[in-house]
Amino acid sequence: MSQHAPRLRAHLPMLIERLTNRLDEHSSPGAGLLTGEAGARLALHTATTDQVPVTRWDACLLLDG
């Protein structure tokens, strides 16, 4: 586990709330996985379930950045 993991984990509740509010107010379902609602909801799901994604969908986010 990274030395930064505890600090990152401490910020998750605030980030989850901000992402949820943003999706509720400004969703864009027509956009793609990395820039649209689907990708944001996958990230939100991963953050709220605290489990490693089985499908490895998150690996594509690393390739895009």
Distance bins in CASP14 RR format, pairs under 12 A and 6 or more apart:
PFRMAT RR
TARGET T0000
AUTHOR 0000-0000-0000
RMODE 2
METHOD distances of the structure
MODEL  1
1 7 0 0 0 0 0 1 0 0 0 0 0
1 8 0 0 0 0 0 1 0 0 0 0 0
1 9 0 0 0 0 1 0 0 0 0 0 0
2 8 1 0 0 1 0 0 0 0 0 0 0
2 9 0 0 0 0 0 1 0 0 0 0 0
4 10 0 0 0 0 0 1 0 0 0 0 0
4 11 0 0 0 0 0 1 0 0 0 0 0
5 11 0 0 0 0 0 1 0 0 0 0 0
5 12 0 0 0 0 0 1 0 0 0 0 0
6 12 0 0 0 0 0 1 0 0 0 0 0
8 14 0 0 0 0 0 1 0 0 0 0 0
8 15 0 0 0 0 1 0 0 0 0 0 0
8 47 0 0 0 0 0 1 0 0 0 0 0
9 15 0 0 0 0 0 1 0 0 0 0 0
9 16 0 0 0 0 0 1 0 0 0 0 0
9 47 0 0 0 0 0 1 0 0 0 0 0
9 50 0 0 0 0 1 0 0 0 0 0 0
11 17 0 0 0 0 0 1 0 0 0 0 0
11 18 0 0 0 0 0 1 0 0 0 0 0
11 19 0 0 0 0 0 1 0 0 0 0 0
11 47 0 0 0 0 0 1 0 0 0 0 0
12 18 0 0 0 0 0 1 0 0 0 0 0
12 19 0 0 0 0 0 1 0 0 0 0 0
12 20 0 0 0 0 0 1 0 0 0 0 0
12 43 0 0 0 0 0 1 0 0 0 0 0
12 44 0 0 0 0 0 1 0 0 0 0 0
12 46 0 0 0 0 0 1 0 0 0 0 0
12 47 1 0 1 0 0 0 0 0 0 0 0
12 48 0 0 0 0 1 0 0 0 0 0 0
12 49 0 0 0 0 0 1 0 0 0 0 0
12 50 0 0 0 0 1 0 0 0 0 0 0
13 19 0 0 0 0 0 1 0 0 0 0 0
13 20 0 0 0 0 0 1 0 0 0 0 0
13 47 0 0 0 0 1 0 0 0 0 0 0
13 48 0 0 0 0 1 0 0 0 0 0 0
13 50 0 0 0 0 0 1 0 0 0 0 0
14 20 0 0 0 0 0 1 0 0 0 0 0
14 21 0 0 0 0 0 1 0 0 0 0 0
14 47 0 0 0 0 0 1 0 0 0 0 0
15 21 0 0 0 0 0 1 0 0 0 0 0
15 22 0 0 0 0 0 1 0 0 0 0 0
15 40 0 0 0 0 0 1 0 0 0 0 0
15 43 0 0 0 0 1 0 0 0 0 0 0
15 44 0 0 0 0 1 0 0 0 0 0 0
15 46 0 0 0 0 0 1 0 0 0 0 0
15 47 1 0 0 1 0 0 0 0 0 0 0
15 48 0 0 0 0 0 1 0 0 0 0 0
16 22 0 0 0 0 0 1 0 0 0 0 0
16 23 0 0 0 0 0 1 0 0 0 0 0
16 40 0 0 0 0 0 1 0 0 0 0 0
16 41 0 0 0 0 0 1 0 0 0 0 0
16 43 0 0 0 0 1 0 0 0 0 0 0
16 44 1 0 0 1 0 0 0 0 0 0 0
16 45 0 0 0 0 0 1 0 0 0 0 0
16 46 0 0 0 0 0 1 0 0 0 0 0
16 47 1 0 1 0 0 0 0 0 0 0 0
16 48 1 0 0 1 0 0 0 0 0 0 0
16 49 0 0 0 0 0 1 0 0 0 0 0
16 50 0 0 0 0 0 1 0 0 0 0 0
17 23 0 0 0 0 0 1 0 0 0 0 0
17 24 0 0 0 0 0 1 0 0 0 0 0
17 44 0 0 0 0 0 1 0 0 0 0 0
17 47 0 0 0 0 0 1 0 0 0 0 0
17 48 0 0 0 0 0 1 0 0 0 0 0
18 24 0 0 0 0 0 1 0 0 0 0 0
18 25 0 0 0 0 0 1 0 0 0 0 0
18 26 0 0 0 0 0 1 0 0 0 0 0
18 40 0 0 0 0 0 1 0 0 0 0 0
18 43 0 0 0 0 0 1 0 0 0 0 0
18 44 0 0 0 0 0 1 0 0 0 0 0
18 47 0 0 0 0 0 1 0 0 0 0 0
19 25 0 0 0 0 0 1 0 0 0 0 0
19 26 0 0 0 0 0 1 0 0 0 0 0
19 27 0 0 0 0 0 1 0 0 0 0 0
19 37 0 0 0 0 0 1 0 0 0 0 0
19 39 0 0 0 0 0 1 0 0 0 0 0
19 40 1 0 0 1 0 0 0 0 0 0 0
19 41 0 0 0 0 1 0 0 0 0 0 0
19 42 0 0 0 0 0 1 0 0 0 0 0
19 43 1 0 0 1 0 0 0 0 0 0 0
19 44 1 0 1 0 0 0 0 0 0 0 0
19 45 0 0 0 0 0 1 0 0 0 0 0
19 46 0 0 0 0 0 1 0 0 0 0 0
19 47 1 0 0 1 0 0 0 0 0 0 0
19 48 0 0 0 0 1 0 0 0 0 0 0
20 26 0 0 0 0 0 1 0 0 0 0 0
20 27 0 0 0 0 0 1 0 0 0 0 0
20 37 0 0 0 0 0 1 0 0 0 0 0
20 40 0 0 0 0 1 0 0 0 0 0 0
20 41 0 0 0 0 1 0 0 0 0 0 0
20 43 0 0 0 0 0 1 0 0 0 0 0
20 44 1 0 0 1 0 0 0 0 0 0 0
20 45 0 0 0 0 0 1 0 0 0 0 0
20 47 0 0 0 0 1 0 0 0 0 0 0
20 48 0 0 0 0 1 0 0 0 0 0 0
21 27 0 0 0 0 0 1 0 0 0 0 0
21 40 0 0 0 0 0 1 0 0 0 0 0
21 44 0 0 0 0 0 1 0 0 0 0 0
22 28 0 0 0 0 0 1 0 0 0 0 0
22 36 0 0 0 0 0 1 0 0 0 0 0
22 37 0 0 0 0 0 1 0 0 0 0 0
22 40 1 0 0 1 0 0 0 0 0 0 0
22 41 0 0 0 0 0 1 0 0 0 0 0
22 43 0 0 0 0 0 1 0 0 0 0 0
22 44 0 0 0 0 1 0 0 0 0 0 0
23 29 0 0 0 0 0 1 0 0 0 0 0
23 36 0 0 0 0 1 0 0 0 0 0 0
23 37 1 0 0 1 0 0 0 0 0 0 0
23 38 0 0 0 0 0 1 0 0 0 0 0
23 39 0 0 0 0 0 1 0 0 0 0 0
23 40 1 0 1 0 0 0 0 0 0 0 0
23 41 1 0 0 1 0 0 0 0 0 0 0
23 42 0 0 0 0 0 1 0 0 0 0 0
23 43 0 0 0 0 0 1 0 0 0 0 0
23 44 1 0 0 1 0 0 0 0 0 0 0
23 45 0 0 0 0 0 1 0 0 0 0 0
24 37 0 0 0 0 0 1 0 0 0 0 0
24 40 0 0 0 0 0 1 0 0 0 0 0
24 41 0 0 0 0 0 1 0 0 0 0 0
24 44 0 0 0 0 0 1 0 0 0 0 0
25 37 0 0 0 0 0 1 0 0 0 0 0
26 36 0 0 0 0 0 1 0 0 0 0 0
26 37 0 0 0 0 1 0 0 0 0 0 0
26 40 0 0 0 0 0 1 0 0 0 0 0
27 36 0 0 0 0 1 0 0 0 0 0 0
27 37 1 0 1 0 0 0 0 0 0 0 0
27 38 0 0 0 0 1 0 0 0 0 0 0
27 39 0 0 0 0 0 1 0 0 0 0 0
27 40 0 0 0 0 1 0 0 0 0 0 0
27 41 0 0 0 0 1 0 0 0 0 0 0
27 44 0 0 0 0 0 1 0 0 0 0 0
28 35 1 0 0 1 0 0 0 0 0 0 0
28 36 1 0 1 0 0 0 0 0 0 0 0
28 37 1 0 1 0 0 0 0 0 0 0 0
28 38 0 0 0 0 1 0 0 0 0 0 0
28 39 0 0 0 0 0 1 0 0 0 0 0
28 40 0 0 0 0 1 0 0 0 0 0 0
28 41 0 0 0 0 0 1 0 0 0 0 0
29 35 0 0 0 0 0 1 0 0 0 0 0
29 36 1 0 0 1 0 0 0 0 0 0 0
29 37 1 0 1 0 0 0 0 0 0 0 0
29 38 1 0 0 1 0 0 0 0 0 0 0
29 39 0 0 0 0 0 1 0 0 0 0 0
29 40 0 0 0 0 0 1 0 0 0 0 0
29 41 0 0 0 0 1 0 0 0 0 0 0
30 36 1 0 0 1 0 0 0 0 0 0 0
30 37 1 0 0 1 0 0 0 0 0 0 0
30 38 0 0 0 0 1 0 0 0 0 0 0
30 39 0 0 0 0 0 1 0 0 0 0 0
31 37 1 0 0 1 0 0 0 0 0 0 0
31 38 0 0 0 0 1 0 0 0 0 0 0
31 39 0 0 0 0 1 0 0 0 0 0 0
31 40 0 0 0 0 1 0 0 0 0 0 0
31 41 0 0 0 0 0 1 0 0 0 0 0
32 38 1 0 0 1 0 0 0 0 0 0 0
32 39 1 0 0 1 0 0 0 0 0 0 0
32 40 0 0 0 0 0 1 0 0 0 0 0
32 41 0 0 0 0 0 1 0 0 0 0 0
32 42 0 0 0 0 0 1 0 0 0 0 0
32 60 0 0 0 0 0 1 0 0 0 0 0
32 64 0 0 0 0 0 1 0 0 0 0 0
33 39 1 0 1 0 0 0 0 0 0 0 0
33 40 0 0 0 0 1 0 0 0 0 0 0
33 41 0 0 0 0 0 1 0 0 0 0 0
33 42 1 0 0 1 0 0 0 0 0 0 0
33 43 0 0 0 0 0 1 0 0 0 0 0
33 55 0 0 0 0 0 1 0 0 0 0 0
33 57 1 0 0 1 0 0 0 0 0 0 0
33 58 0 0 0 0 0 1 0 0 0 0 0
33 59 0 0 0 0 0 1 0 0 0 0 0
33 60 1 0 0 1 0 0 0 0 0 0 0
33 61 0 0 0 0 1 0 0 0 0 0 0
33 63 0 0 0 0 0 1 0 0 0 0 0
33 64 0 0 0 0 1 0 0 0 0 0 0
34 40 0 0 0 0 1 0 0 0 0 0 0
34 42 0 0 0 0 0 1 0 0 0 0 0
34 43 0 0 0 0 0 1 0 0 0 0 0
34 57 0 0 0 0 0 1 0 0 0 0 0
34 58 0 0 0 0 0 1 0 0 0 0 0
34 59 0 0 0 0 0 1 0 0 0 0 0
34 60 1 0 0 1 0 0 0 0 0 0 0
34 61 1 0 0 1 0 0 0 0 0 0 0
34 62 0 0 0 0 0 1 0 0 0 0 0
34 63 0 0 0 0 1 0 0 0 0 0 0
34 64 1 0 1 0 0 0 0 0 0 0 0
34 65 0 0 0 0 1 0 0 0 0 0 0
35 60 0 0 0 0 0 1 0 0 0 0 0
35 61 0 0 0 0 0 1 0 0 0 0 0
35 64 0 0 0 0 1 0 0 0 0 0 0
35 65 0 0 0 0 0 1 0 0 0 0 0
36 42 0 0 0 0 0 1 0 0 0 0 0
36 43 0 0 0 0 0 1 0 0 0 0 0
36 61 0 0 0 0 0 1 0 0 0 0 0
36 64 0 0 0 0 0 1 0 0 0 0 0
37 43 0 0 0 0 0 1 0 0 0 0 0
37 44 0 0 0 0 1 0 0 0 0 0 0
38 44 0 0 0 0 0 1 0 0 0 0 0
38 45 0 0 0 0 0 1 0 0 0 0 0
38 57 0 0 0 0 1 0 0 0 0 0 0
38 60 0 0 0 0 0 1 0 0 0 0 0
39 45 0 0 0 0 1 0 0 0 0 0 0
39 46 0 0 0 0 1 0 0 0 0 0 0
39 47 0 0 0 0 0 1 0 0 0 0 0
39 53 0 0 0 0 0 1 0 0 0 0 0
39 57 1 0 0 1 0 0 0 0 0 0 0
39 58 0 0 0 0 1 0 0 0 0 0 0
39 60 0 0 0 0 1 0 0 0 0 0 0
39 61 0 0 0 0 1 0 0 0 0 0 0
39 64 0 0 0 0 0 1 0 0 0 0 0
40 46 0 0 0 0 0 1 0 0 0 0 0
40 47 0 0 0 0 0 1 0 0 0 0 0
40 61 0 0 0 0 0 1 0 0 0 0 0
41 47 0 0 0 0 0 1 0 0 0 0 0
41 48 0 0 0 0 0 1 0 0 0 0 0
41 57 0 0 0 0 0 1 0 0 0 0 0
42 48 0 0 0 0 0 1 0 0 0 0 0
42 49 0 0 0 0 0 1 0 0 0 0 0
42 53 1 0 0 1 0 0 0 0 0 0 0
42 54 0 0 0 0 0 1 0 0 0 0 0
42 55 0 0 0 0 1 0 0 0 0 0 0
42 56 0 0 0 0 0 1 0 0 0 0 0
42 57 1 0 1 0 0 0 0 0 0 0 0
42 58 1 0 0 1 0 0 0 0 0 0 0
42 59 0 0 0 0 0 1 0 0 0 0 0
42 60 0 0 0 0 0 1 0 0 0 0 0
42 61 0 0 0 0 1 0 0 0 0 0 0
43 49 0 0 0 0 0 1 0 0 0 0 0
43 53 0 0 0 0 1 0 0 0 0 0 0
43 57 0 0 0 0 1 0 0 0 0 0 0
43 58 1 0 0 1 0 0 0 0 0 0 0
43 60 0 0 0 0 0 1 0 0 0 0 0
43 61 1 0 0 1 0 0 0 0 0 0 0
45 51 0 0 0 0 1 0 0 0 0 0 0
45 53 0 0 0 0 1 0 0 0 0 0 0
45 54 0 0 0 0 0 1 0 0 0 0 0
45 55 0 0 0 0 0 1 0 0 0 0 0
45 57 0 0 0 0 1 0 0 0 0 0 0
45 58 0 0 0 0 0 1 0 0 0 0 0
46 52 0 0 0 0 1 0 0 0 0 0 0
46 53 1 0 1 0 0 0 0 0 0 0 0
46 54 0 0 0 0 0 1 0 0 0 0 0
46 55 0 0 0 0 0 1 0 0 0 0 0
46 56 0 0 0 0 0 1 0 0 0 0 0
46 57 0 0 0 0 1 0 0 0 0 0 0
46 58 1 0 0 1 0 0 0 0 0 0 0
46 61 0 0 0 0 0 1 0 0 0 0 0
47 53 0 0 0 0 0 1 0 0 0 0 0
47 58 0 0 0 0 0 1 0 0 0 0 0
51 58 0 0 0 0 0 1 0 0 0 0 0
52 58 0 0 0 0 1 0 0 0 0 0 0
52 59 0 0 0 0 0 1 0 0 0 0 0
53 59 0 0 0 0 1 0 0 0 0 0 0
53 60 0 0 0 0 0 1 0 0 0 0 0
53 61 0 0 0 0 0 1 0 0 0 0 0
56 62 0 0 0 0 0 1 0 0 0 0 0
56 63 0 0 0 0 0 1 0 0 0 0 0
57 63 0 0 0 0 0 1 0 0 0 0 0
57 64 0 0 0 0 0 1 0 0 0 0 0
58 64 0 0 0 0 0 1 0 0 0 0 0
59 65 0 0 0 0 0 1 0 0 0 0 0
END
